[in-house]
Amino acid sequence: MALSPDILKTVVAAALAEDVGSGDVTTAATIPEDARGNAYIHAKEPCAVCGLELVAETFRQIDPRLTVAFLVSDGDRAKPKQRVATIAGSARSILTGERVALNFLQRLSGIATLTRAFVERVAGTNAQILDTRKTTPGLRALEKYAVTVGGGTNHRKGLYDQILVKDNHLVVLKRYHPQPVAAAVRAAKQNAPRIVTEVEVKDLDELQQALDGGAAWILLDNMTDEEMAEAVRITAGRAKLEASGGVNLDRVAAIAHTGVDFISVGALTHSVRAVDFSLEIEE
């Protein structure tokens, strides 16, 4: 997955409008117009780097005359104190763009780093780590990009590209059908036959409903490892199985060894800790 230039420009422009507004009053009031600077960005902890193009776009929009150079690529591992980029040109421009550039880099590197940790825990199994729609409003494309940089796989982009029947859909359908899971799958296949249909199930009875309805993809919600292993046995390859709920780094390997195809992890984007980076102007 690559970041669209249009998305880069739009997201960065919004971030700069929020932060810079009518102007950087501190820098304008204290730094001479002709002051020059050479700066570098370095990691302050081990991480998987992600978001360098956003750094470049930030400084490009602030001042196209700035020179930005990358010393690593997105996906590379960085050690503490390792320099990942340099910026040269107007000191005013560097100071004005510093925080927005770092915010993007820190957030996306945090997602890539956590994703990589999950991916490494399931190495040797067939399970893929998926993201979710639990993303920061307006930043979904960036955060899903960071998941791929960390070695994860993107689930649906939004409500428009894949059917996923969740528990609240089933609550409504239960008013009309005694077996809402099977009814939901049949309706989805009839009304949107070209779109992949996934349905959430909470137990093995609902799993059987989904299989009877012909679901291609089934989400196993908050099941125990033993229940998931049994679900894999019952399904016998007739549908893709996704584990979801209660997934963390301590448990993910055991989930993967049940034989599920996918493990979705909302924490990759909804509660990830940003990686610490710093921008320093050389004296």
Sequence and secondary structure as in RCSB ss.txt:
>XXXX:A:sequence
MALSPDILKTVVAAALAEDVGSGDVTTAATIPEDARGNAYIHAKEPCAVCGLELVAETFRQIDPRLTVAFLVSDG
DRAKPKQRVATIAGSARSILTGERVALNFLQRLSGIATLTRAFVERVAGTNAQILDTRKTTPGLRALEKYAVTVG
GGTNHRKGLYDQILVKDNHLVVLKRYHPQPVAAAVRAAKQNAPRIVTEVEVKDLDELQQALDGGAAWILLDNMTD
EEMAEAVRITAGRAKLEASGGVNLDRVAAIAHTGVDFISVGALTHSVRAVDFSLEIEE
>XXXX:A:secstr
    HHHHHHHHHHHHHHHTTT  HHHHHHS TT EEEEEEEESS EE   HHHHHHHHHHH TT EEEESS TT
 EE TT EEEEEEEEHHHHHHHHHHHHHHHHHHHHHHHHHHHHHHHTTTSS EEE  S   TT HHHHHHHHHHT
T B   SSTTSSEEE HHHHHHHTTT SSHHHHHHHHHHHH TTS EEEEESSHHHHHHHHHHT SEEEEES  H
HHHHHHHHHHTTSSEEEEESS  TTTHHHHHTTT SEEE THHHHS     EEEEE  
